[in-house]
Amino acid sequence: MNDTTKFTVFLDLEQTVITDWYDGYLANTTQVREFLATQKVTQFTVFSFAVWDQKDQEEFDSRHRRVLEKALDCRVAACPSVNDFMRVDTELTGVHFDSLTDFISIRGKVGAFTNWVRHHGLSHALLVDDVVPNVDILDRDSGDVIRFVNVESL
C-alpha cells in the first residue's frame, strides 16, 4: 500500500474493529493495529453508521473507546454520529433527508465519508471499513485524496 502517513485516518466499527455494536467483541485488531503502526498513526476518528446520535456516542465512550485504544495502541480522537454526518452533508450539498435511514441508504458509506471529508477541508483522508472498495478519489485540481481501504485487504 502506498505511504499514507500524511492521511487523517478514520475507522469504521462493526465488522471492522468490533464484531457488532451490542457484543462489541474485537475483530481484525491485529491487522488494523499493524496498519496503524506502519503508517505511524497515533490517533483515528470513528466513522461508523452504528453511532446514530449523542446517546450512542456516550455509549461508545463508556463501552468501546478504552478497549479499542488499548487493542489498537492508538487514541480515538473523536466519534461523530450519523446525525453529524447528515447535518454536515446537508450543509455541504443543500440536500435534506427525511431520516437517518434515508441518509444512509442514499449516500452509503462512500458518499457520506466523501462529503464529510470535503466539508472539513481534509486534503488526505483514509477510511478503513468492511463495506468499502479499495479505491482512491483524487481531486486533480487540488491534489486532495480520499482513500477507502477494505479491512479485508490489510
N, C-alpha and C positions, 0 to 999 in steps of 0.2 A: 504494500500500500504506500502511496506517496506520502511524503512528510506532511503531517498535519499539525505540527507544533504551534503554528500561529492561529489555529482554529479555536473558536469558542465551542466547547463540547456540551451536547445535550444527550441525555439518556432517557429512553422510554422505560417504563416499569414492567408491566405484565408481559411475561414470556421473553423479556429481555434480561432483566436482573432479578426479578422475583417471579414465582410461578403465577400467582394471581393476587389480587388486592386483599382477599379475605384470608387466605392461608399465609401468604407472604413468605413462603419458603424461597431461599435463594436459588437463582438459576443463572447459568453461564458466567458466574462471577470470576472464575479463573481466567477465561478468555478476555473478559472485559477489563479486569484488573491489569492483565499483561498489556493489553492495548493501551490503556490509560498511562501506564508506567512508561512504555516505549515512546509514547507521544509527549511525555513529560507534563501530563495534565495533573494539576493539583486540585482542581475543582470542576464540577459539572453542574448543569441545571437540569432538573427533571422536565421532560416534555412528554406527558402521558395523558391519554384520554381517560385514565382511571381516576384522575383527580378532577372532579367536576366543579367543586365550589370551595368556599372557605372551610366548611366542616371537614371536607376531605383533606384539605391542606393541613389542618390541625391533626387529623388522624395520621397523615403521613409523618408529621413531625414526631408524634408520640410513638408510632409503631414501627416505622420503616427507616427513618433518617439515620439513626445511630448504627443500626445493623448494616445498612448499605455503606456508610462511611468507613466502617471497620473492615467489611468484606472487600471493598474496592480500594482501600487505602487512599481515599480521595474525599474531599469535602463537598457536601451539597451546598451550592451557592444559593439556589432558590428552587421553589416548587410552585410555579404558576398553575392555575387551574384552567379547565376548558372554558369557564366563564371569562377568564382573562384572555384566552386565545380568541374567543369570539368577539369580545369588545375591541381588541386590537385590530382584528380583521375588518370589522365594520368601520373603524376609524380610517384604516388604510384604503379600503375599497368602496365604502359607502353602501355596501350590501348589508341588509338587515335580515336576520334569520329568525324564524318563528320559535325555535327551541335549540337547546344544545344538541339534541339528537339530529336535528336538521343540519346544523353546522357541521357535525362530524360526518354525516353521510354525504353532504355536498362537497366539502373541502377535502375530506380524507386527511391522512397524516402528512402527505407531501405538500398539499396546498396550504394546510394550516401552518405547518412549520415554515414554509417559504414566506408566507405573509408575516409571520411573527418576526423572522429574521430581517426582512425588509423594513418593517415598521421600526425595529430597534436599531437600524443602521449598522448591522454587523457585516463586516466585509468578508469574513471567513467563518462559517458556522458549519457544524457537523452534528448529525443526529444518528445515534446508534439505536436501532429499533428492529423488532422482529417482523414487521409487515412492510417495510420499505424495500425498494430495489436498490442495488448498488449503482448509484447514479450521481453525477455532479450537475448542478445547474450553474452555468457560467454567464455572468453579465460581461459581455465583450467590451462595453464602454468603460466600465469601472474596474474590471478585473475581479470583482466580487465572486466568491464561490460558495454555494450552498451544497454540502456533500451529505448524501444519505448512505449509511453503511448498514447492511443487514447483519444482525448479530451472528447469524449462522456462518458468515464469511470470515469472522475474526479468527 
